[in-house]
């Protein structure tokens, strides 16, 4: 079943300009009802059922209601798309068989699914150290895909991480790590897929076998403990648990009270983050570059500077043995540590790559520097053993080449770190500490305690002061304030919060004191889920990346072939006098000139730039999207979105605000309006439809004097998808719905009712017919106001050459009126969920790239079928799970932002590829010496190496320019006019 997404929380806040009258603040202690734990009566249990026969949201609602009527049910959620029902219950009162029978009594087929079946697939993440280009990532990915039990593996070069979907019953994590390490790379486990609710504690004290068994048995006795792993070497205890039943503070309390206070427990330092690893890598490259510089500068000075200073030149030219000079000996001594100690990483990288038949950049560097170094060694040894040999060494070529490449890698890692800043910023939003409140049985606050925010447990009450960050997802139980949610939703305006309103962890409290009851903590929080979504998005490859992957297979072998062919061509041309001797520099012979050209070709070619062109742009693009309140689920979604030329909009909650209200009632028979709504509300209260909720809400106004809001009992309730509902109330048959339902039930519609319906639909309102005992007695007009920006958004989309279509389950009259008002020409009305999906398929068949924008369960099939599914953030969880892009603010303007950002990102990817390919296509011929005959211009190998290093840095920097992304000017002017969605 699609897990409950928390992105929707971002938009649940009450943004209306309600009266926020002053309430008492500290030091007076507030009172509020006691917060009872979910597990005070008995331990909760979760059961999953496969439910067949559901066709729509009404089916799901009827099953939910049937289950919730059972004693001992804590919660029930039904997923129409996946035909699943998840139930949280107290096993002391009800069991799985009773729940299954209840579902079957509601008219559906139900099967209990054992929990372990749902855990048959896990997703783990690993950091892979040592990858340099696309060839490396492709090798690791194909190796993982070949491991039995691995269903899918994705390896991202830019983040140096792998995401592996695997079956833990078939393959273990150790096997996966071994598979990666067999390819020659180091694998570090980041997350296992089992640790979504797992905490690691450090135990300080005297460890004995007896005390450890005592600690373990004490922890096992707690409710909700799933697994305990004790590591005596690290003094670490890892605990997997159910957050609904227990939490980390309970564990610390149990540990510290066990064994007469022998142990002190604290949270284990977090060492597995991406940033510490990145900093360590930057530090290593910087250190290597500085040491290479220490040895390379003397080599450079003795070969290229001191040779032009007469006194020093004479000293360097002094013979040591035969023709061996002091200068040559010094260069040999200084270049050797650079070649074999500092440059060792290139040898190990080459060996690992060649062992698996996938040569990479390390192979090119090793071959190029070895050719220069060992030829120089040959030259030095020949000079030392000959009395007349005059040779030239290239020690400066090998040492300077390695130094420049290390500088390039250092700059590249620095730049790559900036591409993932979005995740780092999101993770930094969570405050380090929180103020925990303790209260007595009457709800009075009796104590305040500052704790680590990671120790917050479900149902804790947290105090948030002005200027402080909200420490956890939850809802306000006391106080009022305005909260800045821009860091999560991108919404610039502070949102008013008062008792009962939802808040998101990591947002900033502005001006009032609030008490928050925590609802979702740790990995279940909105912030954690957004971070996971952005991380997954950055892992996912865009289809265009396949282009670089294909090239990488042949790139290095082709470059080696070209390099050898270049050397051979120039060598043979020199041997057989194919060019004048005046072309050969005075310090070289024809062999050395040919060797220089061959080495230059080998080291100038850069496969890294090609490999980084797409993932770095996708990383920055998804990060920028997250900061704008647009969550893009990976490269596939980005690539599809940039091609979109047709957008299908749902009406209710997408083009309209999604909060329908009753605007008028026309009775065709003499009766009291209160009695009329008593019958209608009693029928509609069983429906989950937004229009039904609007009618029930309106009916409550007639019963404001009543303390209890219990409607008359409805018997034989039936919901007819897309038409309405019927039930028997007080022995009267009540039918509430549209004209089609009345015709199907054989109820005649009076002419006057028809006229009222036409008037209602022309006013862009929905007309609901009500019949009692087979006679139409009234028409209820319901209006769902348009979002203020809807008309402007459709207009801007037209200017972007994107066609807009509206598909709705509402009647044709209302649909046409709404479409006319916003400027949409093509309308499909009275459409069921499967018909919406069929319309999307039809548009795709006509050659259009279709995006679907919706918010409800009935939009989910169309969201899945569309090339790009966009879910409005305040919509249902199922719609959000089905979508490729989530609009956090429920803002229609963000549809334009998503498309514009994807187009800008893809333009940047194209530019990166043009640069990376153009660099190689121009650089290789120049390095091979095509300009030398006509201009005398020759590219020394160390300059070629510097150019190669600069190319990959420039591609990353090009992607980083996306961080300066600005929304289209038309949207900015729209915002300036104050057209913002409430």
N, C-alpha and C positions, 0 to 999 in steps of 0.2 A: 504493500500500500504506500502511496506517496506520503512521505513523512510530512508532518505539519511544518510548513515553511514559516519562518519568522520575518521574512522580508515584509510581509503584509503589515506587521506591527508598525512599520515606519509611517504608515499613512492612516492609522486608526485614531490619532489624536483629535480631540475636539477643537477645531480651528475656528469655530464660530465666535463672533464677538459677544459672548455671553457676559453677563454682569459678574465681575469678580469682586464681590464685596469683601471688606477686610475680615480676617478671621484671627483668632488669638495666636500669637507666636510665643517663642520662649521668652522668659523662663517659665511661664505657665505651662503645666503639663496637659497635653490634650487627652481626650478620652475617645476610644473607638472600640468597636466590638473585638472580643478576643479572637485572635487568628488561630484557628484549630488546624492541626496537621491532618493530612489526608490519611494517615496511618494510625490514628489514635484508636480506632475500633479494631481493625485487623489489617493484616498485611495485604497489600494490593497485588493483584495478578493481572497479567495481560494475555489476551487470547486473540488469535487471528483466524478469520473465517473466509473461505471462498464462497461468494454469493453469486449465483447464476439467475438470470431472468430480469435483471434491472435494465431499464431503458432510458431513464432520465433522472434528474435531481429529485423529482417528486418521489420516485421509488426509494431513493436513498433516504429521504426525509422520513418516509413512512416506516422504514426499517429501524432508523435511529430512534424514533418515537416509541416503537414497540419494545425495543431493548431497554430504553431508559425507564419504562414503566415497571420493570422488574426490580424487586428489592435487592439492594447491594450493588447496584451498578453505579460506578463513579463517573464514567464517561464512555461515549460510543461515537465512533467516526466511520462513515461509510464512503468508500471511493468507487464511484460509478465506472470510471475509466478502467480500473484494474480489477473490477469485480471483487473487491475485498471489503471486509468490515473488521475494524479493530476495536476491542472492548476492554476497558479497564474496570475490574470488579473486585469485590470482597468475597473470597472463596468460602467464607463462613456462612454466607447468605445465598449464594447462587453458584452454579457450576457451568462448565462448557456445554454440557448436553442440554441443559435448560435453555441457554442462550440460543443454541442451534435450533431447538424445537420452536422457540419464539419466532425466529427468522422464517422458518418453514410455515408456521401458522399465518405469517403475514403474506404468504403466497409465493415465496422464493425458495430455491434449492440452496442449502447451506452445507458446507463441509468444513470441519475443524482442521486447521493447519498447525502442525506442531511447530513450536518456536525454532527448534534447531534447523528445520528446513529453510527458514528465512535467512539463516546465517551461513548458508552454503557458499556464498560469495562475499569476499571482503576486498577492500581497496587499500593498498599500502602505498606509502610514498618513500622513496629513497633518494638520498643525495649521491651523485656520481662524480667523483673527483678525477680529473685528468683528461676530460674530453676537450678537444681543440677545434674540431670542425664537424661538418655534417656527416662525414664518413664515420666518425667515432659514434655519434648518436644513433646512426642507422645500424651499425654493427651491434650495439647493445640492445636496441629495440628488436632486431630480428632474432637475436639470441634468446631474449626473454619470451618472444612469441613462440619459440620452438620448445619451451619447457612445458611438459605435461601438467595440466592443471591451471595454466595461465590462459585466461579468456581474452584479455586485451592488455597491451602494454604501450605506453606512450613515453617517449624520452625527449625532453626539451633541452636543446643545447644552450639556449639563453639563460635558463634558470639552473641548468646542470642538475635536473631532477628527473626521476622516473615515477610514473603513476602506474601501478600494476593492479589489475582486477584478477583475483585468483581464487581458487577453491582450496581452503585450508585443509580439507580432508585428503586432497590429492598431493599438494605440494606445501612445504613449510617455508617460512621466511628465511631460514638458514640456507635452504636450497636456492632460493632466489638470489641471495647475496653471493653465494658461491658461483652461480651462473654469470653474474656481472663481473666478479673478480677474475673468473676464467678468461674473460675477454681482455683483461689487462687493466681494469679500472677499479678504483676503490669505491666500495658501496657503504653508505652510512644510513641506517634506518632512521626515518623521521617520524612516521606514524604507521601503525600496524593495521588500522581499520577496525581493531577491537577496542581501541582506547578512547572512544568518543567520551566515555564517562570513566576516566581513569586518572588517579592522582598518585604522585610519587612523594613519599615523605622521607626525610632524613632523620635517623635515630641516633642521638648522641647519648652514650652511656656504655656500660660494660656489657658486652655481648657474650652470652653463653647459649649453648644448645637448649638448655632448659628454659631460659628466659624467652628465647625466640618462639619456642612451642607455646609458651603461655600467651605471648603477644598474639600469635596467629590464631589460637583457639578463642581468645577474647574478641578479636575482630570478626571471626567467622560467626560468632553468636549474634552479631548485629543483624537486623533485618536489611535485606536489599544487597548484601555482599555477594558478588558473583565470583571473584577470583582474587587470590592474594599471592604475591610473589616476593620473597625476601632474598636480598642480595647482601650477605654478610661482608663481602669485600668492600663494597661501596657504602655500607651501613644504610641501605635503601630498602624501603618497603613500597611496593607498587600494589595499589588496590583498585579493582574494577567494581563498580557499584551502580545501583539504581538511584538516580537523584531524587526520585519521588519519595524515597523511603529513608534515605540517610545522606550523610555528607561529610566533608573533610574535617569539620570541627569535632564531630562525634568520634572520628578515628583518633584525632590527637588527644582528646579527653580520655578515651579508653586506654591508649598506649601509655599516657603519662600516669594514669591511676593504677596500671598493672605493675606488679612487682614493687610495691611500696615506693613509687616515684623514682624508680631506677633510671628511667629513660626520659629524655627531653625530645619531643618531636617537633619538626618544622618542615615547611615545604622544601622539597629538594630543588637545588638551583637548576634553572632551565638552561641546558647547554646545547639543545638541539635546534636552536633557531637558525633561520637563514642568514641573518645579519652577522652573528659571530663568525660563521664559516666564511662569509664574504670578506670580512675584515682580516681574517687570518690569511686568506688567499692574497689579498692586496699587500699585506705585510711581507709575505714570502716573495712575491714578485719584486717589490721595492728593494728588499734586502739583496736579492740575486742581482738586480740591475746595478745597485751601488757597488757591490763587490766586483762585478764585471767591469764597471767603469774604472775602478782602482787599478786593474791590470791592463785594461785596454788603452787608457790615456798614454802610458809610457810607450806602448806599441805604436800608437798613432803619431806621437811626437818623434820617435826615432825614425819612422819611415816617411813622414810627410812634412815635418816642420824643421827638425834639426838638420836635415840634409841640405837646407838652404842657408845655414849659419856656418860660415867657413871654419871657425875654430872647433866647434862641436862636431861638424862633419868629418874633420880630420881624425878626431878621436874615435868616432864610430867606425870609420873605415880602416882603423888599425887592425892588422891581421893577427889572429890568435893561433890558428893552425892552418898551414897552407893558405888557401884562399878564403877561409872562414873569418869573417870580421866580427868585431865586438858588437856592432849594431845588429847583425843577424842572430848572434847568440842571445842578446838581450830580448829580442822580439820572440825568439823561440821559448825562452824561459817564462816571459810574461803571458804569452798566448796559451801555453799548455794548460794552466789551471782554468782558464776561460773555456777551453775546448772540452775538457774532460770532467771537471768538477762542477763548475757553474752550468755548463751545457749538458750535464748528465741527463737532465729531464728529457732532452730531445732524443737521446739514445734509447732510454727506457721506453719512451712513447713510440719510437720507430719499431723497436723489437716487438712490442705488444701488437702494434697495428699489422706488421708483416706476418706475425704468427697466425693471425686470423684472416690473412689475405685481403685486408682493407687498408691500403697505404693512405696516410693522411699527411697533414702539413709537417709533422715532425720528421717524416721520411725525407721530404724535400730539404728541410733545414739541415738534417744530419748529412745527407749526401753532398749538399753544397759546401758546408763548412769543412767536411772531411776531405773533399777534393782539394780545397785551398790549403788546408793544414798539412795533409800528407804530401802534397806536391812540394810544399815549402820545406818539410822535413827532408825529403829527397834532395832538394836543392842544397840545403845546409850540409847534409852528410857528404854529398858529392864535392862541395867546396872544401870540406875538411880533409878529404882524401885525395884531392887533385891540386896540382901546382899551377894549373892554367885554366881551370873552369870558372867561368863568370856567369853566375845565375842570378835570378831575382826571386825573392820569397814573397809569399802572399799572406804572411801571418796576420797582417792588419785586416785582411779580408775576412778571415774566419772570426777573429775576436770582435771586430766592429760589427759584423753581421749578427752575432749572438747578442751583443749589447743592445743594438737597435731593436732586435726582435723582442728582447725582454722588456725594453721600454714600451714597445707597442702593446705587449700583453698586459703590462701594468696599467697603461692608460685604458685599454679595452675593458679590463676587470672593473676599473673605477667607473667607467661609463655604463657598463652593464648593471652595476649596482644601482645606478640612478634610475634605470628602467623599471625596477621593482619597488620604487619608493612608495607607490600607492599602497601596497600591502603593509609596508613598515608603518606608514602613517595611520592606516586603519587599526593596526595592532596597538599602536601607541595611544589610541583614543581611550582605552579602558584605564580607569584610575588605579593607582597602586594600592590605595587603602579605601576603606569605607567605614562609616559610623553605624555600628549595629545597635539597635534599641532592644532592651528587654522590658517587658510589661507584665503587670499583674493580671489576675483573673478578670478584673473589671476593665482592662484596656488602658490603665494608667501607665505612662512611661516611668520606669523605676531605675533604669540604668542605661548609660551610654558607654560603648566600648569601641575603640578604633581597631579594626582588624585588616588583614591582607584581603584585598577584594576577591582573590581566588578561593577564599574560605567561605564565601557567601553560599548559603544553602537555600533550597526552595522554601518559600513561605517566610523567610527572614524579613524583618522590617528594618529598612535602611533609612537613615536621616540624610537628606541632601540639603546643604546650605546654599545661599546665594553665591554664585561664582564657582560652585563645585560641580563636579561631573557626576552624572547618574551612574551608579556602580553596577547596576544590573537591570535587565528587562523586568518590567513589572507594571503595577498600576498604583495610582495615588490613593492612599486611604485617609490621608489628612493633609491639609494645607493647599495652597494654590500658588501658581507661579507662571512664568513664561519660560519655555525651554527652546534653546537654539538647537535644531536638529539638522543644520546644514551639512555637518560633517558626515551624516549618514544618508540623508535624503536629497541633499543639494538645495533644499528649500531655504531661501535666504531669510524669510521672516520668522521671528520667534513664534512658537505655537503656545496658545493658552492651555494650561493644564490645571485641572481641579479634581476633586474627589471622583474616583471611578475611571479617570482617563489613563490610557496606556502610555508608558514611557519606554525609551530605548536606552540600553546601557551604552555609555560613551558620549551621550549628548550633554550639553552644558546648561545647567540651571542658571537663570538670570537674576531674578529679583525676589524670590520668596522661599520660605522653608517648606519642604515637603517630606512626608513620610511615605516611602515606597515599599509595597510588599512584593518581594521577588517571585517571579513566575518561571522564568527560564534562565538558568545559570550555566556557566562553563561552556561546553561545546554546543549547548542548545540555544545559546543567546543569538540574537539577530546579528550582532557584530561578528561572532565566530562563524556563522553561516555565510555572511557576506565575504569574509576573508577566504573561506573555503571555496566559495563560488569563483572569486577572482583568481585564486591559485589554480583551480581547475581550468579556468578560461585561458590562463597563460600557459598551461600545459598542452592544451588542445592545438593540434596543427591545422593551419589553414590549408585547403586543397592546393593553393598555389605553391606551398612548400614542397610538394612532390617534384616540382620542376628542379629545385636545387638538389633534392635527394637523387634524382636521376643523373644530373651532371656530376655529382660528387663521386659516383661509382667509377667514372672514367677519367676524372680530372687529373689526379696525381699520376697514374700511369702515362697519360697523354703528355703531361708536362715533362716527365723523366725522358720520354721518347724524344720530345722536341729539344730538350736540353742536350741530349747525346747527339742528335742530328745537327744541332747548331755547332757544337764542338767539332764534330767530324767534318762538316762542310768548310768551316774556317781553317781547320788544320790541313785538309787536303788542298784547299785553295792556296794556302801558303807554301805547302810542300811542292806543288807543281806550278808555282809562280802565277797563280790566278789573279793576283793583285800586286801593285808596286810595293817594293820593299820600304818605300818612304811612309807607307801607312802604318808600319810597325813602330811603336814607341821605342825610343833609344834604350830603355831599360828592359825590354822584353825581346823574345823571339816569337816566331809564328805559332809555336805550340802554346806558349804562355798566353798569347793574345786569344787564341781559340778557347783555351781553358777559361779565361775571364768571361768571354761571351757565354759559354756553356753554363758556368756557375750563376751568372746574372739571370739567365732564363729560368734556372731552377728555383732561385730564391725570390724572384719577383712575383711568380704566380701565387695567387692567394685564394684557397678554397674557403677560408674562414668568412670572408666578406659575403660570399654567396650564402653560406649557412646561417649567417646572422641577419640577413636582409629582412626575412619575414618575421621570425619570432620576436626580435627586439621591437619592431613596430607594433605587433599584436600586444605585447606586454605593456607598452606605453599607452596604446589606444584603449585597452580595457581598463587600465588604471585611471586614465583621464575620464572615461565613461563613468566609473564608480564615483569619482569626485563630483560629477555632474548629476548624480542620481539615476544614471542609466547603467544597469548591470548587464554586460554582454557576455554570454556564456561561450567564449572561445573564438578561435580563428574562423571556424566554419560559419558561425553566425555573422561575423564581421564581413567575410567575403560575400556571403549571400545578400546581406543588407545593402551593400554598395551597388548591387545590380537591380534593386527593387524599382519597378516602374508601375506597380499597382498595389494599392493598400485597401484591404477590406476591413471596414470598421463595424464593430457591433454597435448597437444604439444605446441600450440601457447601461449606464455606468461607464460608458466609453465616450460617446459624443454628449451624453447627458450626465448630469451630476450623479445619478444613480440612487437618488433618494426621493422616490415618487411620493406625492402628497395628493390627498383628495381635495379637489377644488370646488366641486358642486355635486348636488344630488337632486335628481328629478324623479318625483313619485308619480306613477300613473294611476294610483289607487289611494283612496282616503285611508291613511293610517299614521300613527305617531312615528316620527322619525327615529326616536329612541328605540321603539319596538322593532322597526325595520333593521336598524344596525345591530340590534341584539341577535337577530337571526343570522344576518350576514357575517358578523364577526365570529359567531359560534361555528360557522362553516369554515371560514377562511383561517381561523387560528391554527388549524391542523396543516396548513400549507406553508412551504418555505419560500414561495414566490415573493419577490419584492413588492408586487402590487397587492398581494394578500396582506403583507405586513403593513402597508400603507393604510389599508381599509381598517385593520384591527386597531392601529394606532389612532385613527380618526374616531373610531367607535368608542374608545376609552373616554373621550371628552364628554360623552353623554352619561358617564358613570363616575364622574369625579367625586360625587358624594359618598359612593360606596367604598368601604375600607377594603373589601376583597374584590379582586377582579377575576372572578370565576365565571366563565361563560357557560351557557346551557350545554348539556352533553350532546355530542354529535355521534349518531349511529350510522352505520353503513357508509362511512366516509370513502369517497373515491376521487382521486386526482387524475384528470385526463390531460396528458402533456400537451402544451401549446393551446389548450382550449379553456380549461377552468376546473371547477370542483363541484361535487354534489354530495349531499348528506341529508339525513333525516334529523330535524331539530324539533323538539316538542310535538312529535307526530306529524310534522309538516315536511314535505319534500322540498328542499331548498337547492336551487341550481344557480351558481354564480359563474359567469364566463362570457365568452364572445358569441357572435351570431352563429358561428359554425356549431358550437355546442348546443345552442337552442334548436337549430335545424335537426341535428342528430338525435335530439331527445323528442322531436316532434312537437315542439312548442311554437305556436304561431307568434310572430313579432308584429305588433300593431304598427300602422303607418306612422303615427306620432312618434313612436319609439325609434323608427328608422330615421325620421327627420332629425331627432335629437342626436342620434349617433353621427349623422353626417356633419352637423354643426360642431360636435365635439372633435371629430377627426380633423376638420378644417382648421380648428384652433390648435392643432398639434397636441391634442389630448387623447388619452385612451378611454374609450367608453366601455364600461362593464355592465352587462345586463344581469338583472336579478329576477328569478322566477320563483313563485311560491305555489306549490301544488299545480304546476303546469301552466301558470299564468304569469306573464311578464308584469312586474309591479313597480320596477324602478330602474333607473340608469345612473350609475356612479361615474363621474368624470374624474380621471386621475391625470395629473400632469407631472412630468419629470423634466425640470428645466434644463435647457442646454448649458453646457459649460461655456463660460464667457468667451473663451478663446477659440471655440470650435470653428467659427466662420473664418477667422484669420488663418488658422492652421490649414484648413482645406485650400484656401487661396494661395498660401505659400507653397503648398505641395504642388499645386497646378503650375506655379512658376518654376518649380524644380522638375517639371515634366513627369510628375507622378500622378497617375489616375486614382481617384478615390471612389470607392463603392461602399454602400451601406447594406448590411444584411441583418435582419432583425426578425424576431418571432412575433412582433407586434403587428397590428392590422395595417392594411395598405394605406388607408386614409391618413393615419397618424404618421406612418413611415414617410409618405410622400411630403407631408407638411414639414416634418423635421428636415428631410433632405433638401427641400426647397429653401428652407431658412439658412442652412449652412453652405449651400452651393454644390451639393452632390447631385449628379445627374442620373446615375444608375442606382436603382434600389431593388432589393429583394426582400419582400415582407412575408410574414406568416411562415417563416422557415424554421424547421425543427433542427436539432443539433447535427444530425447526419446530413441534412440538406445544406447546411452551412459548409460542411466539409466538401460536399459534392460540388458546390459552387466554386470553391477554391481550386479544386482539381480541374474543373472546366476552364477556368481562367488560365491555369498552368498549361493546359493542352493547347490553348490558343497562342502560346509562346511568351506569356508574360511571367515575370518573376514577382511572385505574390507575397506580400506581408499581411498577416492577420493581426488586428489589434482587438483584444477582448479582455473580459474580466471574470466571466462566470464559468461554472461547470459545463454549461451548454456550449461554451466557446472552445473547450479543450480539444475536441476532435479536429476542429478547423485549425487551431493553433499548431497541432502536431503535423497536420497535412501540409500547411503553408511552408514556403521556402524559408520564411522568417516569421516566427510567432512572437508577438509582443504582448506581454501581460501587464495590465494596469496594476500597480503595486498594491492598491487597496482591495484588489479583487480576491477571489477565492484561492486557497492554497493549491488546489489541483491545477487551476489555470496557470499559476506561477511555475509549478513544476513542469508543465507541458511546454512552456515558452522558451524561446532562444534568447530573448531580451526582456528584462524586467524593468518597467518604468516605476521607480521607487515613489515618485511624488503623485502618481495618478494624474500627471499633467500631460495634456495632449501635445503641448509644445515639445515634449521630450521625444515624441515620435520623429519630429524633424531633426532634433539633436542627434538621435541614434543613426538616422540615415546619413546626415551630414558628416558625423564623426567617422562612420564606416567608409564613406567616400574619401575623406581626407587621409584616413589611415591607409587605404588601399593605394591611393596616389603616392603616398610615401613609400609603400612597399615596391611599387613600380619604379620609383626613382632610385631606391636602393639597388634594385636588380640592374637597372641601366648603368649605375655607377660601378657596381661590382663586376658586371660582364664587360662593360666598356673599358674599365681599368685593365682587366686581363687581356682583352683583345688588342688594346693599344700598347700596354706595357711589355708584353712578351715579344712582339716584333722589334720594339726599340731596344730591349735588352739583348735580343739576338743580333743587333747591329745593322738593321736595315738602313739607318740614317748615317752610318759610319762612312760608307764610300762617298756620299755626296757632301756631307757636312763635317766629317771628322768627329762627330759627336759619339761618345761611347759612355755607357752607363756602368760605372764600377760596381762590383757585386755588393759592396757594403751600402751603396746608395740604393741599389735594387731592393736589398733587404729592408732598408728604412722605408722605402715606398710601400713594400708589402705590409709592413706593420701599420703604416698610416692608413692603408685602405680599409682594414677591418675597424679601426678606431673611427674613421670617417663615417662608415655605415651606421655604427651605433649612435654617433653624435647626430646623424641625420634623423634617426628614429626619435631621439630625444627632443628634437624640435617640435614634435607633436605635443609636448607638454605645454606649449604656448597656444594650444587650440582655443579658439573663441567661437561661441555659438554664432550662427548667421545673424547679420545685422538686423534683418527683418524681425527676428525673435527678440533681440535686445530692445528695439523700438516698441515692440508689442508689450514688453515688460514695463518699459518706461511709461506707457499709457495706463499702467495699473491693471492690465488684464491678467489676473492671476487666478488659478483655480483654488477654490476653498476646499 
